[in-house]
Amino acid sequence: MPELSPERGEPVIRTIAMPADTNPAGDIFGGWLMSQMDLAAGSVAARVARGRAATIAVEGMQFLKPVKVGDEVTLYAKLVKRGRSSMTIEVRAWHRPRCQEWSEQVTKGLFTFVAIDDSGRSRPLPDPVQAG
């Protein structure tokens, strides 16, 4: 089970890379991994916004290692910046080869979201929830 780590962030998604997600070389498409990362960031954004939030930018995307079919992929995410209506969430993806006990980071990126209302217009973020 992934550990909660201030450096990595909170584990948000764990999935298995499947054959349908590969490119002609047999590696997992970067686009599939990026969509998983957007889902993880969106989960954090919805909690921070306490409602709808939309991706407005992705930056700093770095693919460090390939992901293979059968790898377990765990996505960690954490809020790194908070604005009036926007938030930046760092996502790191780690993989564990199917028959191994070790894992390593395979990609990372920064996802910027904006809180939106039911009409799709930006709205202010609510005050942060105090841990108690």
N, C-alpha and C positions, 0 to 999 in steps of 0.2 A: 504494500500500500504506500502511495506517495506521502511524504511528510509535508506538513505545513512549514514553509521556510520563508522568512522575511526576504531573502534574496530572490528566490524563485517566485514567490507569491503563493496564492491559494490554489490547490488543485481544483480545476473546474470541470474538465472533461477527460474521460479516459475512453479510448476506442481502439479498435484493431484495424490496421491498414489491410484492405482487401484487393483482390486481383482487378476488380472493376475500376480501381482508382489509379492504375498504372499508366505510364507512358510506354512508347515502343521499346525502350531499353529495359523495361521491367521494374523501374523505380517508381515510387509514388509521385504523382503529379504535384508540383509545387502549388498549383491552384487548389487542389483538394486540401492540402495542409493549410493553406491560407484561409480557406473557408471554415475549417475547424477552428482556427485561431480567431476569426471574426465572431463565430458563435460563442467562444469562451469570453471574449472581450464584451460581447453584447449581453451576456449573462451578468457580468459585473456592472456594466453600464445601467442595466435595468434596475438593479438593486440600488445603485447610487442615485439614479434619477427617480426612483420609486414610481416607475411608469415607463412609457415608451422612450426609446432613444434610437438614433440613427447614426450609422457610420458615416463620417464625412471625410476622413483621411486615413491613410495608412502610410507610415514612413519608417525608415530605418530597418526595412525588412532584410534579414540576412539568412540565407540558407547555408548552414554550416556543414551538414552531413546528409547523405541520402537516407530515406526511409524505405524499407523493403516490405514486400507483402508478408503479412503475418506479424509484423512488429506491433507491439502495444505502444500506443502514442498517448502520452499524458500532457495536457495543456494546463499550465499554471498562469494565473493572471493577477495583476495588482494595479490599483489606481495609483498613478504617479503624479498626476496634475489635475487640479480642479479649477474651473473658471466659473463665470456667472451661469452659463448654460451648457458649457462644454466640459468634457473630461477626457484625459488621456490615460489609456490603459496599456501597460506593458504585458505582452504575452510571450511566454517561452514554451516551446514544445520540446519534449524529451521523448526518446524512444527506448524501448527495451526489446532487443531481439527475442523472438518467440521462445527459444529454448535456453535463454540466459538469465542470470540474476542481476547483471549490471545494466545501467542505463546511461545515456549521454544526451546532452542537449543537441538538437538538430536544427532549430531555427528560433528566431526571436523577431519581434517587431513592435511598433507603437501604433495603437489604434485610437483615433480620436472620434468621439461620439458627441452628439448634441442631444439634450433632452428635448422632446417634442410633445406638443399637445395632440388632442384628437384630430385636429385639422392639419397636422403635419408642420405646424409652425414652432419655432424654437420657444422654449420657456425656461425660466430660471430653475436651477437645481434647488431642491429643498435643502434645508439645513442638514448637516451631517447627523447621523444617528450616533448618540453617545453610547459607548459600550458600558455595560453596567452589570 
